Amino acid sequence: VCSKSPDRHVVDEAIERGRRESEKSTEVAKPLVFRNPKNSKQISGF
C-alpha cells in the first residue's frame, strides 16, 4: 500500500496486530505428515 493511500493506517494496524499476536504465541509447530495409504488409515481412525 502506498504511503499516500488514505487507508494506509488500516494496513499498518493490521501488520502491528499480527506482530503482537505472533510474539505471544507459545504454540509448538507440528511436523508435516505426508499421507500414504498406510498412515492415512491411522490418521483417519480406521
CHARMM internal coordinates of N, CA and C (Angstrom, degrees):
IC EDIT
DIST 1 N 1 CA 1.4605
DIST 1 CA 1 C 1.5174
ANGL 1 N 1 CA 1 C 107.62
DIST 1 C 2 N 1.2915
ANGL 1 CA 1 C 2 N 114.81
DIHE 1 N 1 CA 1 C 2 N 133.94
DIST 2 N 2 CA 1.4544
ANGL 1 C 2 N 2 CA 122.25
DIHE 1 CA 1 C 2 N 2 CA -179.45
DIST 2 CA 2 C 1.5270
ANGL 2 N 2 CA 2 C 109.99
DIHE 1 C 2 N 2 CA 2 C -65.60
DIST 2 C 3 N 1.3126
ANGL 2 CA 2 C 3 N 116.43
DIHE 2 N 2 CA 2 C 3 N 145.54
DIST 3 N 3 CA 1.4676
ANGL 2 C 3 N 3 CA 120.37
DIHE 2 CA 2 C 3 N 3 CA 178.69
DIST 3 CA 3 C 1.5206
ANGL 3 N 3 CA 3 C 112.08
DIHE 2 C 3 N 3 CA 3 C -64.86
DIST 3 C 4 N 1.3205
ANGL 3 CA 3 C 4 N 117.65
DIHE 3 N 3 CA 3 C 4 N -17.24
DIST 4 N 4 CA 1.4641
ANGL 3 C 4 N 4 CA 121.45
DIHE 3 CA 3 C 4 N 4 CA 179.29
DIST 4 CA 4 C 1.5310
ANGL 4 N 4 CA 4 C 112.22
DIHE 3 C 4 N 4 CA 4 C -91.78
DIST 4 C 5 N 1.3022
ANGL 4 CA 4 C 5 N 117.49
DIHE 4 N 4 CA 4 C 5 N -2.58
DIST 5 N 5 CA 1.4593
ANGL 4 C 5 N 5 CA 121.22
DIHE 4 CA 4 C 5 N 5 CA -178.64
DIST 5 CA 5 C 1.5256
ANGL 5 N 5 CA 5 C 110.53
DIHE 4 C 5 N 5 CA 5 C -66.87
DIST 5 C 6 N 1.3222
ANGL 5 CA 5 C 6 N 117.99
DIHE 5 N 5 CA 5 C 6 N 137.76
DIST 6 N 6 CA 1.4655
ANGL 5 C 6 N 6 CA 120.18
DIHE 5 CA 5 C 6 N 6 CA 178.43
DIST 6 CA 6 C 1.5314
ANGL 6 N 6 CA 6 C 112.35
DIHE 5 C 6 N 6 CA 6 C -68.01
DIST 6 C 7 N 1.3300
ANGL 6 CA 6 C 7 N 117.75
DIHE 6 N 6 CA 6 C 7 N -17.36
DIST 7 N 7 CA 1.4634
ANGL 6 C 7 N 7 CA 121.34
DIHE 6 CA 6 C 7 N 7 CA 179.90
DIST 7 CA 7 C 1.5231
ANGL 7 N 7 CA 7 C 112.85
DIHE 6 C 7 N 7 CA 7 C -102.55
DIST 7 C 8 N 1.2989
ANGL 7 CA 7 C 8 N 117.37
DIHE 7 N 7 CA 7 C 8 N 14.15
DIST 8 N 8 CA 1.4675
ANGL 7 C 8 N 8 CA 121.55
DIHE 7 CA 7 C 8 N 8 CA -177.92
DIST 8 CA 8 C 1.5239
ANGL 8 N 8 CA 8 C 111.35
DIHE 7 C 8 N 8 CA 8 C -57.38
DIST 8 C 9 N 1.3244
ANGL 8 CA 8 C 9 N 117.41
DIHE 8 N 8 CA 8 C 9 N -38.81
DIST 9 N 9 CA 1.4651
ANGL 8 C 9 N 9 CA 120.88
DIHE 8 CA 8 C 9 N 9 CA -178.64
DIST 9 CA 9 C 1.5318
ANGL 9 N 9 CA 9 C 111.55
DIHE 8 C 9 N 9 CA 9 C -61.93
DIST 9 C 10 N 1.3185
ANGL 9 CA 9 C 10 N 117.83
DIHE 9 N 9 CA 9 C 10 N -31.31
DIST 10 N 10 CA 1.4632
ANGL 9 C 10 N 10 CA 121.24
DIHE 9 CA 9 C 10 N 10 CA 179.02
DIST 10 CA 10 C 1.5269
ANGL 10 N 10 CA 10 C 110.02
DIHE 9 C 10 N 10 CA 10 C -65.27
DIST 10 C 11 N 1.3150
ANGL 10 CA 10 C 11 N 116.31
DIHE 10 N 10 CA 10 C 11 N -43.90
DIST 11 N 11 CA 1.4591
ANGL 10 C 11 N 11 CA 121.23
DIHE 10 CA 10 C 11 N 11 CA 179.57
DIST 11 CA 11 C 1.5246
ANGL 11 N 11 CA 11 C 110.46
DIHE 10 C 11 N 11 CA 11 C -66.93
DIST 11 C 12 N 1.3239
ANGL 11 CA 11 C 12 N 116.96
DIHE 11 N 11 CA 11 C 12 N -45.09
DIST 12 N 12 CA 1.4649
ANGL 11 C 12 N 12 CA 120.53
DIHE 11 CA 11 C 12 N 12 CA 179.47
DIST 12 CA 12 C 1.5242
ANGL 12 N 12 CA 12 C 111.24
DIHE 11 C 12 N 12 CA 12 C -60.66
DIST 12 C 13 N 1.3279
ANGL 12 CA 12 C 13 N 117.39
DIHE 12 N 12 CA 12 C 13 N -40.81
DIST 13 N 13 CA 1.4666
ANGL 12 C 13 N 13 CA 120.82
DIHE 12 CA 12 C 13 N 13 CA 178.97
DIST 13 CA 13 C 1.5252
ANGL 13 N 13 CA 13 C 111.20
DIHE 12 C 13 N 13 CA 13 C -65.97
DIST 13 C 14 N 1.3180
ANGL 13 CA 13 C 14 N 117.47
DIHE 13 N 13 CA 13 C 14 N -39.60
DIST 14 N 14 CA 1.4611
ANGL 13 C 14 N 14 CA 121.05
DIHE 13 CA 13 C 14 N 14 CA 178.94
DIST 14 CA 14 C 1.5237
ANGL 14 N 14 CA 14 C 111.13
DIHE 13 C 14 N 14 CA 14 C -65.22
DIST 14 C 15 N 1.3156
ANGL 14 CA 14 C 15 N 116.56
DIHE 14 N 14 CA 14 C 15 N -40.55
DIST 15 N 15 CA 1.4667
ANGL 14 C 15 N 15 CA 120.44
DIHE 14 CA 14 C 15 N 15 CA 178.33
DIST 15 CA 15 C 1.5234
ANGL 15 N 15 CA 15 C 110.24
DIHE 14 C 15 N 15 CA 15 C -64.42
DIST 15 C 16 N 1.3098
ANGL 15 CA 15 C 16 N 116.97
DIHE 15 N 15 CA 15 C 16 N -44.79
DIST 16 N 16 CA 1.4611
ANGL 15 C 16 N 16 CA 120.70
DIHE 15 CA 15 C 16 N 16 CA 179.92
DIST 16 CA 16 C 1.5278
ANGL 16 N 16 CA 16 C 110.83
DIHE 15 C 16 N 16 CA 16 C -64.48
DIST 16 C 17 N 1.3147
ANGL 16 CA 16 C 17 N 117.36
DIHE 16 N 16 CA 16 C 17 N -41.12
DIST 17 N 17 CA 1.4646
ANGL 16 C 17 N 17 CA 121.40
DIHE 16 CA 16 C 17 N 17 CA 178.40
DIST 17 CA 17 C 1.5303
ANGL 17 N 17 CA 17 C 109.98
DIHE 16 C 17 N 17 CA 17 C -62.23
DIST 17 C 18 N 1.3145
ANGL 17 CA 17 C 18 N 117.66
DIHE 17 N 17 CA 17 C 18 N -40.00
DIST 18 N 18 CA 1.4574
ANGL 17 C 18 N 18 CA 121.53
DIHE 17 CA 17 C 18 N 18 CA 177.25
DIST 18 CA 18 C 1.5144
ANGL 18 N 18 CA 18 C 112.54
DIHE 17 C 18 N 18 CA 18 C -64.97
DIST 18 C 19 N 1.3176
ANGL 18 CA 18 C 19 N 116.47
DIHE 18 N 18 CA 18 C 19 N -39.82
DIST 19 N 19 CA 1.4756
ANGL 18 C 19 N 19 CA 119.98
DIHE 18 CA 18 C 19 N 19 CA 177.24
DIST 19 CA 19 C 1.5193
ANGL 19 N 19 CA 19 C 111.25
DIHE 18 C 19 N 19 CA 19 C -62.22
DIST 19 C 20 N 1.3303
ANGL 19 CA 19 C 20 N 116.02
DIHE 19 N 19 CA 19 C 20 N -44.75
DIST 20 N 20 CA 1.4730
ANGL 19 C 20 N 20 CA 119.41
DIHE 19 CA 19 C 20 N 20 CA -179.94
DIST 20 CA 20 C 1.5231
ANGL 20 N 20 CA 20 C 110.88
DIHE 19 C 20 N 20 CA 20 C -63.39
DIST 20 C 21 N 1.3118
ANGL 20 CA 20 C 21 N 117.42
DIHE 20 N 20 CA 20 C 21 N -42.13
DIST 21 N 21 CA 1.4609
ANGL 20 C 21 N 21 CA 121.02
DIHE 20 CA 20 C 21 N 21 CA 179.67
DIST 21 CA 21 C 1.5291
ANGL 21 N 21 CA 21 C 111.18
DIHE 20 C 21 N 21 CA 21 C -64.30
DIST 21 C 22 N 1.3213
ANGL 21 CA 21 C 22 N 117.16
DIHE 21 N 21 CA 21 C 22 N -40.33
DIST 22 N 22 CA 1.4612
ANGL 21 C 22 N 22 CA 119.58
DIHE 21 CA 21 C 22 N 22 CA -178.26
DIST 22 CA 22 C 1.5201
ANGL 22 N 22 CA 22 C 111.68
DIHE 21 C 22 N 22 CA 22 C -70.23
DIST 22 C 23 N 1.3189
ANGL 22 CA 22 C 23 N 117.60
DIHE 22 N 22 CA 22 C 23 N -29.23
DIST 23 N 23 CA 1.4594
ANGL 22 C 23 N 23 CA 120.74
DIHE 22 CA 22 C 23 N 23 CA 179.41
DIST 23 CA 23 C 1.5174
ANGL 23 N 23 CA 23 C 111.89
DIHE 22 C 23 N 23 CA 23 C -72.16
DIST 23 C 24 N 1.3216
ANGL 23 CA 23 C 24 N 118.57
DIHE 23 N 23 CA 23 C 24 N -32.99
DIST 24 N 24 CA 1.4587
ANGL 23 C 24 N 24 CA 119.71
DIHE 23 CA 23 C 24 N 24 CA -177.43
DIST 24 CA 24 C 1.5260
ANGL 24 N 24 CA 24 C 112.63
DIHE 23 C 24 N 24 CA 24 C -92.63
DIST 24 C 25 N 1.2996
ANGL 24 CA 24 C 25 N 117.71
DIHE 24 N 24 CA 24 C 25 N 1.41
DIST 25 N 25 CA 1.4539
ANGL 24 C 25 N 25 CA 121.13
DIHE 24 CA 24 C 25 N 25 CA 178.65
DIST 25 CA 25 C 1.5231
ANGL 25 N 25 CA 25 C 109.76
DIHE 24 C 25 N 25 CA 25 C -73.46
DIST 25 C 26 N 1.3208
ANGL 25 CA 25 C 26 N 116.51
DIHE 25 N 25 CA 25 C 26 N 125.64
DIST 26 N 26 CA 1.4616
ANGL 25 C 26 N 26 CA 121.25
DIHE 25 CA 25 C 26 N 26 CA 178.51
DIST 26 CA 26 C 1.5206
ANGL 26 N 26 CA 26 C 110.94
DIHE 25 C 26 N 26 CA 26 C -112.38
DIST 26 C 27 N 1.3232
ANGL 26 CA 26 C 27 N 116.16
DIHE 26 N 26 CA 26 C 27 N 7.25
DIST 27 N 27 CA 1.4502
ANGL 26 C 27 N 27 CA 120.94
DIHE 26 CA 26 C 27 N 27 CA -178.75
DIST 27 CA 27 C 1.5267
ANGL 27 N 27 CA 27 C 110.30
DIHE 26 C 27 N 27 CA 27 C -69.80
DIST 27 C 28 N 1.3122
ANGL 27 CA 27 C 28 N 115.40
DIHE 27 N 27 CA 27 C 28 N 135.77
DIST 28 N 28 CA 1.4578
ANGL 27 C 28 N 28 CA 121.20
DIHE 27 CA 27 C 28 N 28 CA 178.78
DIST 28 CA 28 C 1.5245
ANGL 28 N 28 CA 28 C 108.40
DIHE 27 C 28 N 28 CA 28 C -88.03
DIST 28 C 29 N 1.3062
ANGL 28 CA 28 C 29 N 115.81
DIHE 28 N 28 CA 28 C 29 N 133.90
DIST 29 N 29 CA 1.4636
ANGL 28 C 29 N 29 CA 120.49
DIHE 28 CA 28 C 29 N 29 CA -179.65
DIST 29 CA 29 C 1.5220
ANGL 29 N 29 CA 29 C 109.92
DIHE 28 C 29 N 29 CA 29 C -67.17
DIST 29 C 30 N 1.3194
ANGL 29 CA 29 C 30 N 115.61
DIHE 29 N 29 CA 29 C 30 N 138.80
DIST 30 N 30 CA 1.4570
ANGL 29 C 30 N 30 CA 121.03
DIHE 29 CA 29 C 30 N 30 CA 177.97
DIST 30 CA 30 C 1.5242
ANGL 30 N 30 CA 30 C 108.35
DIHE 29 C 30 N 30 CA 30 C -95.83
DIST 30 C 31 N 1.3262
ANGL 30 CA 30 C 31 N 117.36
DIHE 30 N 30 CA 30 C 31 N 144.23
DIST 31 N 31 CA 1.4643
ANGL 30 C 31 N 31 CA 119.08
DIHE 30 CA 30 C 31 N 31 CA 179.78
DIST 31 CA 31 C 1.5269
ANGL 31 N 31 CA 31 C 110.92
DIHE 30 C 31 N 31 CA 31 C -69.29
DIST 31 C 32 N 1.3125
ANGL 31 CA 31 C 32 N 115.64
DIHE 31 N 31 CA 31 C 32 N 152.93
DIST 32 N 32 CA 1.4577
ANGL 31 C 32 N 32 CA 120.53
DIHE 31 CA 31 C 32 N 32 CA 175.32
DIST 32 CA 32 C 1.5209
ANGL 32 N 32 CA 32 C 109.64
DIHE 31 C 32 N 32 CA 32 C -70.21
DIST 32 C 33 N 1.3123
ANGL 32 CA 32 C 33 N 116.17
DIHE 32 N 32 CA 32 C 33 N 140.36
DIST 33 N 33 CA 1.4576
ANGL 32 C 33 N 33 CA 121.12
DIHE 32 CA 32 C 33 N 33 CA 176.53
DIST 33 CA 33 C 1.5211
ANGL 33 N 33 CA 33 C 107.41
DIHE 32 C 33 N 33 CA 33 C -117.76
DIST 33 C 34 N 1.3112
ANGL 33 CA 33 C 34 N 115.92
DIHE 33 N 33 CA 33 C 34 N 115.06
DIST 34 N 34 CA 1.4524
ANGL 33 C 34 N 34 CA 120.70
DIHE 33 CA 33 C 34 N 34 CA 178.11
DIST 34 CA 34 C 1.5191
ANGL 34 N 34 CA 34 C 108.11
DIHE 33 C 34 N 34 CA 34 C -87.20
DIST 34 C 35 N 1.3182
ANGL 34 CA 34 C 35 N 115.78
DIHE 34 N 34 CA 34 C 35 N 124.91
DIST 35 N 35 CA 1.4559
ANGL 34 C 35 N 35 CA 120.67
DIHE 34 CA 34 C 35 N 35 CA -174.24
DIST 35 CA 35 C 1.5214
ANGL 35 N 35 CA 35 C 111.79
DIHE 34 C 35 N 35 CA 35 C -82.10
DIST 35 C 36 N 1.3017
ANGL 35 CA 35 C 36 N 113.75
DIHE 35 N 35 CA 35 C 36 N 140.77
DIST 36 N 36 CA 1.4523
ANGL 35 C 36 N 36 CA 121.93
DIHE 35 CA 35 C 36 N 36 CA 170.77
DIST 36 CA 36 C 1.5305
ANGL 36 N 36 CA 36 C 105.83
DIHE 35 C 36 N 36 CA 36 C -135.40
DIST 36 C 37 N 1.3230
ANGL 36 CA 36 C 37 N 119.53
DIHE 36 N 36 CA 36 C 37 N 173.15
DIST 37 N 37 CA 1.4702
ANGL 36 C 37 N 37 CA 119.33
DIHE 36 CA 36 C 37 N 37 CA -176.39
DIST 37 CA 37 C 1.5322
ANGL 37 N 37 CA 37 C 113.98
DIHE 36 C 37 N 37 CA 37 C -55.48
DIST 37 C 38 N 1.3246
ANGL 37 CA 37 C 38 N 117.37
DIHE 37 N 37 CA 37 C 38 N -37.09
DIST 38 N 38 CA 1.4626
ANGL 37 C 38 N 38 CA 120.18
DIHE 37 CA 37 C 38 N 38 CA -177.04
DIST 38 CA 38 C 1.5275
ANGL 38 N 38 CA 38 C 111.63
DIHE 37 C 38 N 38 CA 38 C -70.92
DIST 38 C 39 N 1.3424
ANGL 38 CA 38 C 39 N 116.94
DIHE 38 N 38 CA 38 C 39 N -54.14
DIST 39 N 39 CA 1.4584
ANGL 38 C 39 N 39 CA 117.49
DIHE 38 CA 38 C 39 N 39 CA -176.34
DIST 39 CA 39 C 1.5217
ANGL 39 N 39 CA 39 C 112.07
DIHE 38 C 39 N 39 CA 39 C -77.92
DIST 39 C 40 N 1.3276
ANGL 39 CA 39 C 40 N 118.19
DIHE 39 N 39 CA 39 C 40 N -15.27
DIST 40 N 40 CA 1.4593
ANGL 39 C 40 N 40 CA 121.27
DIHE 39 CA 39 C 40 N 40 CA 176.07
DIST 40 CA 40 C 1.5237
ANGL 40 N 40 CA 40 C 110.18
DIHE 39 C 40 N 40 CA 40 C -62.23
DIST 40 C 41 N 1.3213
ANGL 40 CA 40 C 41 N 116.31
DIHE 40 N 40 CA 40 C 41 N -41.05
DIST 41 N 41 CA 1.4677
ANGL 40 C 41 N 41 CA 120.39
DIHE 40 CA 40 C 41 N 41 CA 178.48
DIST 41 CA 41 C 1.5249
ANGL 41 N 41 CA 41 C 110.72
DIHE 40 C 41 N 41 CA 41 C -68.58
DIST 41 C 42 N 1.3217
ANGL 41 CA 41 C 42 N 117.88
DIHE 41 N 41 CA 41 C 42 N -36.59
DIST 42 N 42 CA 1.4629
ANGL 41 C 42 N 42 CA 121.15
DIHE 41 CA 41 C 42 N 42 CA 178.28
DIST 42 CA 42 C 1.5230
ANGL 42 N 42 CA 42 C 110.71
DIHE 41 C 42 N 42 CA 42 C -67.40
DIST 42 C 43 N 1.3235
ANGL 42 CA 42 C 43 N 116.63
DIHE 42 N 42 CA 42 C 43 N -42.85
DIST 43 N 43 CA 1.4590
ANGL 42 C 43 N 43 CA 121.47
DIHE 42 CA 42 C 43 N 43 CA -178.01
DIST 43 CA 43 C 1.5259
ANGL 43 N 43 CA 43 C 110.49
DIHE 42 C 43 N 43 CA 43 C -65.97
DIST 43 C 44 N 1.3309
ANGL 43 CA 43 C 44 N 117.06
DIHE 43 N 43 CA 43 C 44 N -41.40
DIST 44 N 44 CA 1.4650
ANGL 43 C 44 N 44 CA 120.55
DIHE 43 CA 43 C 44 N 44 CA -175.90
DIST 44 CA 44 C 1.5263
ANGL 44 N 44 CA 44 C 112.63
DIHE 43 C 44 N 44 CA 44 C -82.32
DIST 44 C 45 N 1.3225
ANGL 44 CA 44 C 45 N 118.13
DIHE 44 N 44 CA 44 C 45 N -8.94
DIST 45 N 45 CA 1.4545
ANGL 44 C 45 N 45 CA 121.45
DIHE 44 CA 44 C 45 N 45 CA 176.61
DIST 45 CA 45 C 1.5196
ANGL 45 N 45 CA 45 C 114.93
DIHE 44 C 45 N 45 CA 45 C 90.26
DIST 45 C 46 N 1.3192
ANGL 45 CA 45 C 46 N 118.61
DIHE 45 N 45 CA 45 C 46 N 12.15
DIST 46 N 46 CA 1.4659
ANGL 45 C 46 N 46 CA 121.05
DIHE 45 CA 45 C 46 N 46 CA 179.04
DIST 46 CA 46 C 1.4951
ANGL 46 N 46 CA 46 C 111.28
DIHE 45 C 46 N 46 CA 46 C -93.23
END
COOR INIT
IC SEED 1 N 1 CA 1 C
IC BUILD
